[in-house]
Amino acid sequence: MEKTQNKIIYIGNFRPSFSTENDVKSAFEKLGWQVYPVQEDEMNEGTIDEICKIEKDYKFILYTRTWARTDSLYRMLLKRTNKPTVSFHLDLYLGLGRGLELNKDSFFMSDFVFSADCGNQEEFKRLGINHIGVPPAINEDGCFLGKKENKYDVIFVGSEKYHTEWSYRPYLIRWLRENYGERFKMLPDGKAIRGKDLNDLYNSAKVVIGDATYSSNYWSDRVPETLGRGGFLIHPYIEGIEKEFKLWKDFVPYNYGDMVQLKMLIDYYLENPKERNKIRLHGMKTVKAKHTYTHRVKFILNYLGYAKN
């Protein structure tokens, strides 16, 4: 019989090739773990039955949620499983409308909840959620320099239509358009940019502007994704980010809403390619050394007590 050591069941959305779930799955596999993937939107009561039949051969159940409608199914699994349950996601909940009834959300009822919200530990504790903060990361295979074309001066990668609780995003985009005109490009323009094409994009832009819904000790995967792929990033300063990245050496910070400062920084670095290049290469080195999903999975396994299994 096949040995059952180092195996997990992972519930998530594996359909998109560039999903967080596939990055996490890849990291587990690189560390010698076998992953049994369960496609979340195909789950039903029969899936729960199947998981409970085979779970004895697996160390724990990992869950990254995409669809809220699976709440009742995961709640059912929580009642029936005898294995440790682990939730993992990159999103911010506390401080937003979707976080108002977090203690009623089955995703946060797992034995262990790992998320990028590293600044609200006391509130998670008050809600009875066993939360562990882990900063976002990048697939280590994505950490390389793409083609260098100097095609763009200033870019923003993402959508102008963000959630309504964060009005800074559309304001920032309008400001960039007004101040840089044709020198500013918002991407993607249509189809999503992934993989090697994203590396090429970041390497062909002089300045990449970042943004994230503000919450102390929280930032999106935009930071490791940009730096890890060789982009020169100007990003708002967030309390706690200096614990993971060196300000002015890995990326250039500015204060939220200080557009005078932001313009000064953009204009300065547009005219100083040597300094730009030094910073972006240092940021890439930092991400490769500390901020890949392999690092995050190692942390999770160590926290759960499986690091040496």
C-alpha positions as CSV (number, residue, x, y, z in Angstrom):
1,M,0.0,0.0,0.0
2,E,1.2,3.5,-0.8
3,K,2.5,5.4,2.2
4,T,0.1,8.1,3.4
5,Q,2.6,10.5,4.9
6,N,2.7,14.1,3.6
7,K,-0.7,14.2,2.0
8,I,-3.4,16.9,2.2
9,I,-6.9,17.5,0.8
10,Y,-7.2,21.0,-0.7
11,I,-10.6,22.6,-1.4
12,G,-10.4,25.5,-3.8
13,N,-10.6,26.9,-7.3
14,F,-8.0,25.2,-9.4
15,R,-9.6,25.9,-12.7
16,P,-7.7,29.1,-13.5
17,S,-4.1,28.1,-14.1
18,F,-2.8,31.2,-12.3
19,S,-5.0,30.9,-9.2
20,T,-3.7,31.3,-5.7
21,E,-4.7,27.7,-5.1
22,N,-2.5,26.4,-7.9
23,D,0.4,28.4,-6.5
24,V,-0.1,27.0,-3.0
25,K,-0.6,23.5,-4.4
26,S,2.6,23.8,-6.4
27,A,4.5,24.9,-3.2
28,F,3.2,21.9,-1.3
29,E,4.3,19.6,-4.1
30,K,7.8,21.2,-4.2
31,L,8.1,20.4,-0.5
32,G,7.3,16.7,-1.1
33,W,3.6,16.8,-0.2
34,Q,0.9,15.2,-2.2
35,V,-2.2,17.3,-2.8
36,Y,-5.7,15.9,-3.4
37,P,-7.5,18.8,-5.1
38,V,-11.3,19.3,-4.6
39,Q,-12.8,21.9,-7.1
40,E,-14.9,24.1,-4.9
41,D,-17.8,24.9,-7.2
42,E,-18.3,21.3,-8.0
43,M,-18.8,20.3,-4.3
44,N,-22.0,18.7,-3.1
45,E,-23.0,16.5,-0.2
46,G,-21.5,13.5,-2.1
47,T,-18.2,15.3,-2.1
48,I,-18.4,15.7,1.7
49,D,-19.1,11.9,1.9
50,E,-16.1,11.1,-0.2
51,I,-13.8,13.4,1.8
52,C,-14.8,11.8,5.0
53,K,-14.2,8.3,3.5
54,I,-10.6,9.1,2.4
55,E,-9.5,11.6,5.1
56,K,-7.8,9.0,7.2
57,D,-5.0,8.9,4.7
58,Y,-4.4,12.7,4.8
59,K,-2.9,15.0,7.4
60,F,-5.3,17.9,7.2
61,I,-7.9,19.7,5.0
62,L,-6.9,23.0,3.5
63,Y,-9.6,25.4,2.2
64,T,-9.3,28.6,0.0
65,R,-12.8,30.0,-0.7
66,T,-13.9,31.7,-3.9
67,W,-17.7,31.2,-3.7
68,A,-19.7,32.2,-0.7
69,R,-22.4,29.7,-1.6
70,T,-20.2,26.8,-0.4
71,D,-20.5,28.1,3.1
72,S,-23.1,25.5,4.1
73,L,-21.1,22.7,2.5
74,Y,-18.0,23.6,4.4
75,R,-20.0,23.9,7.6
76,M,-21.3,20.4,7.0
77,L,-17.7,19.2,6.5
78,L,-16.6,20.9,9.7
79,K,-19.2,18.9,11.6
80,R,-18.2,15.6,10.1
81,T,-14.4,15.6,9.7
82,N,-12.0,14.3,12.3
83,K,-9.0,16.0,10.6
84,P,-7.6,19.4,11.4
85,T,-9.1,22.1,9.1
86,V,-7.1,25.0,7.8
87,S,-8.3,28.1,5.9
88,F,-6.1,30.2,3.8
89,H,-6.7,33.4,1.8
90,L,-5.2,36.8,0.9
91,D,-8.2,39.1,1.3
92,L,-9.0,41.7,3.9
93,Y,-12.3,41.2,5.8
94,L,-12.1,43.1,9.1
95,G,-12.8,46.8,8.6
96,L,-15.0,46.1,5.6
97,G,-18.7,45.3,5.3
98,R,-18.0,41.7,4.6
99,G,-16.3,41.4,7.9
100,L,-19.3,42.4,10.0
101,E,-20.4,38.9,10.8
102,L,-17.2,37.0,10.5
103,N,-17.9,34.7,13.5
104,K,-20.9,33.3,11.5
105,D,-18.8,32.6,8.4
106,S,-17.8,28.9,8.1
107,F,-14.5,29.8,6.4
108,F,-13.4,31.4,9.7
109,M,-14.5,28.3,11.8
110,S,-11.6,26.2,10.7
111,D,-9.2,25.1,13.4
112,F,-6.6,27.4,11.9
113,V,-7.2,30.5,9.7
114,F,-4.2,31.9,7.9
115,S,-4.7,35.2,6.1
116,A,-2.8,38.3,5.0
117,D,-4.6,40.5,7.5
118,C,-1.7,40.7,10.0
119,G,-3.0,43.8,11.8
120,N,-6.2,42.7,13.5
121,Q,-5.1,39.9,15.8
122,E,-6.9,41.2,18.8
123,E,-10.2,41.4,16.9
124,F,-9.8,37.9,15.6
125,K,-9.1,36.7,19.1
126,R,-12.2,38.6,20.4
127,L,-14.3,36.8,17.8
128,G,-12.9,33.4,18.8
129,I,-11.1,32.9,15.5
130,N,-7.7,31.1,15.6
131,H,-6.1,33.5,13.1
132,I,-2.5,33.5,12.1
133,G,-1.2,36.3,9.9
134,V,0.9,35.5,6.8
135,P,1.8,38.2,4.3
136,P,1.0,37.5,0.6
137,A,3.5,35.9,-1.7
138,I,4.3,34.9,-5.3
139,N,5.0,31.5,-6.9
140,E,8.8,31.2,-6.9
141,D,8.7,30.2,-10.6
142,G,7.5,33.7,-11.4
143,C,10.6,35.4,-9.9
144,F,12.6,36.3,-13.0
145,L,13.3,39.3,-15.2
146,G,11.3,39.6,-18.4
147,K,12.2,41.4,-21.6
148,K,13.4,44.9,-21.2
149,E,11.8,47.4,-23.7
150,N,11.3,50.7,-21.7
151,K,7.9,50.7,-23.3
152,Y,6.0,52.6,-20.6
153,D,6.8,55.5,-18.3
154,V,4.2,55.0,-15.6
155,I,1.7,52.1,-15.3
156,F,-0.9,50.8,-12.9
157,V,-1.8,47.1,-13.2
158,G,-5.3,46.3,-12.1
159,S,-8.8,47.6,-12.3
160,E,-10.1,51.2,-11.7
161,K,-13.4,49.6,-10.5
162,Y,-12.4,48.4,-7.0
163,H,-14.8,47.8,-4.2
164,T,-17.0,50.8,-3.2
165,E,-15.5,51.0,0.3
166,W,-12.1,52.1,-1.1
167,S,-12.6,55.4,-3.0
168,Y,-8.9,56.1,-3.2
169,R,-8.4,53.8,-6.2
170,P,-10.5,55.8,-8.7
171,Y,-9.1,59.0,-7.3
172,L,-5.5,57.8,-7.8
173,I,-6.2,56.7,-11.4
174,R,-7.8,60.0,-12.3
175,W,-4.9,61.9,-10.8
176,L,-2.3,59.8,-12.7
177,R,-4.2,60.4,-16.0
178,E,-4.5,64.1,-15.3
179,N,-0.8,64.5,-14.4
180,Y,0.8,62.1,-16.9
181,G,-1.5,61.9,-19.8
182,E,-0.2,59.6,-22.5
183,R,2.8,58.8,-20.3
184,F,0.5,56.9,-18.0
185,K,-1.0,53.5,-19.0
186,M,-3.5,51.4,-17.1
187,L,-3.3,47.7,-17.8
188,P,-4.4,45.2,-18.7
189,D,-6.3,46.7,-21.6
190,G,-8.7,43.8,-22.1
191,K,-7.4,40.3,-21.5
192,A,-5.7,39.6,-18.2
193,I,-1.9,39.6,-18.2
194,R,-0.3,36.5,-16.6
195,G,2.9,34.5,-16.3
196,K,5.8,35.5,-18.5
197,D,3.8,38.3,-20.1
198,L,3.5,39.9,-16.7
199,N,7.2,39.7,-16.1
200,D,7.8,41.4,-19.5
201,L,5.3,44.1,-18.6
202,Y,6.9,45.0,-15.3
203,N,10.3,44.9,-16.9
204,S,9.3,47.2,-19.7
205,A,7.8,49.9,-17.4
206,K,9.9,52.5,-15.6
207,V,7.5,53.1,-12.7
208,V,4.8,50.9,-11.4
209,I,2.2,52.5,-9.0
210,G,0.7,50.3,-6.3
211,D,-2.4,50.5,-4.2
212,A,-4.1,48.5,-1.4
213,T,-7.1,49.0,0.9
214,Y,-5.6,50.5,4.0
215,S,-5.4,48.4,7.1
216,S,-2.3,48.3,9.3
217,N,0.0,45.3,8.6
218,Y,-2.0,44.4,5.5
219,W,-1.1,44.7,1.8
220,S,-2.2,42.7,-1.3
221,D,-0.1,40.3,-3.3
222,R,0.5,43.3,-5.7
223,V,3.7,44.0,-3.7
224,P,5.4,40.6,-4.0
225,E,4.0,40.0,-7.5
226,T,5.4,43.3,-8.7
227,L,8.8,43.1,-6.9
228,G,9.3,39.4,-7.6
229,R,8.8,40.0,-11.3
230,G,11.3,42.8,-11.4
231,G,9.0,45.9,-11.3
232,F,10.1,49.2,-9.8
233,L,7.3,49.9,-7.3
234,I,6.0,53.1,-5.7
235,H,3.5,52.1,-3.1
236,P,1.7,53.8,-0.3
237,Y,3.3,53.3,3.1
238,I,1.5,50.8,5.3
239,E,2.2,50.4,9.0
240,G,4.1,47.2,9.4
241,I,5.3,46.7,5.9
242,E,8.9,47.7,7.0
243,K,9.0,44.4,8.9
244,E,9.0,42.5,5.6
245,F,10.5,44.9,3.1
246,K,13.2,47.6,3.3
247,L,11.8,51.0,2.5
248,W,13.7,52.8,-0.2
249,K,15.7,49.7,-0.9
250,D,13.0,47.2,-2.0
251,F,10.4,49.7,-3.1
252,V,9.7,53.4,-2.7
253,P,7.0,54.4,-0.2
254,Y,4.8,57.5,-0.1
255,N,2.1,58.7,2.3
256,Y,-1.5,57.9,1.3
257,G,-3.1,61.0,-0.3
258,D,0.1,63.0,-0.5
259,M,0.0,63.7,-4.2
260,V,2.7,66.3,-4.1
261,Q,5.0,63.7,-2.6
262,L,3.9,61.1,-5.1
263,K,4.5,63.4,-8.1
264,M,7.9,64.3,-6.8
265,L,8.9,60.7,-6.5
266,I,7.5,59.6,-9.9
267,D,9.3,62.5,-11.6
268,Y,12.6,61.8,-9.8
269,Y,12.8,58.1,-10.5
270,L,11.7,58.6,-14.1
271,E,14.9,60.6,-14.6
272,N,17.2,58.3,-12.5
273,P,17.3,54.9,-14.1
274,K,20.4,53.7,-12.2
275,E,18.7,54.2,-8.8
276,R,15.5,52.7,-10.2
277,N,17.3,49.6,-11.3
278,K,19.2,49.2,-8.1
279,I,15.9,49.3,-6.0
280,R,14.0,46.9,-8.2
281,L,16.7,44.3,-8.3
282,H,17.0,44.5,-4.5
283,G,13.3,44.1,-4.1
284,M,13.3,41.1,-6.4
285,K,16.1,39.5,-4.3
286,T,14.1,40.1,-1.1
287,V,11.0,38.5,-2.5
288,K,12.9,35.4,-3.8
289,A,14.6,35.1,-0.4
290,K,11.5,35.6,1.8
291,H,8.2,36.0,0.0
292,T,7.3,33.0,-2.2
293,Y,4.5,30.5,-1.6
294,T,7.1,28.0,-0.7
295,H,8.1,30.1,2.2
296,R,4.5,30.5,3.2
297,V,3.7,26.8,3.0
298,K,6.9,26.0,5.1
299,F,5.6,28.5,7.7
300,I,2.1,26.9,7.8
301,L,3.6,23.3,8.0
302,N,5.9,24.4,10.8
303,Y,3.0,26.1,12.7
304,L,0.9,23.0,12.4
305,G,3.8,20.8,13.5
306,Y,4.3,18.9,10.2
307,A,7.6,20.6,9.1
308,K,9.7,17.5,9.7
309,N,7.2,14.9,8.5
